[in-house]
Structures are given as C-alpha cells and as structure tokens.
Amino acid sequence: MGIRYQWNAFVPADLLVPRGCVLQKWSVIACDQYTSQPEYWDQVEKVVGNAPSTLRLILPEVYLQEKNLQERIDKIH
C-alpha cells in the first residue's frame, strides 16, 4: 500500500503579542490597494491611537516621499 502522508498547512502556535493589547488595534492590514492612500493611513492612526500596534512596525508606501522618512524608519527599528 505505501506510505500515506497527512499534510496540514495550519498547526497550533503561540502568538506573542503585548500583554493586555486590544487585538483590533494590534493587527493592521496593509494591502497594496491601500498602501499609497493617505486617507486610509490617517484613519488607521485614529483607530490605533497610542495603543500597541503593528502599525508601528511597518512603513507604508505613502510615507516614502516625506521629509521625516528617516525618523519613521528609526522609530520602526
């Protein structure tokens, strides 16, 4: 009969997020269709506020031409 393999693309994992964070503010979706739209990112900033968020870990395309680009990059690091 041969060997039968069972493949599963998803396996249980530990997700490491800041203690007590609001998951709706932690997770930020950055799709190509929004990455160059300033209005989208302004709205995301309003929703996230000062909460811990992956927004602080990404550099959307819309900010690549801003004068404070290096400052944004430094904050990400």
HELIX and SHEET records of a PDB file:
HELIX    1   1 LEU A   23  TRP A   26  1                                   4    
HELIX    2   2 PRO A   38  VAL A   48  1                                  11    
HELIX    3   3 THR A   54  LEU A   57  5                                   4    
HELIX    4   4 GLU A   61  TYR A   63  5                                   3    
HELIX    5   5 LEU A   69  ILE A   76  1                                   8    
END                                                                             
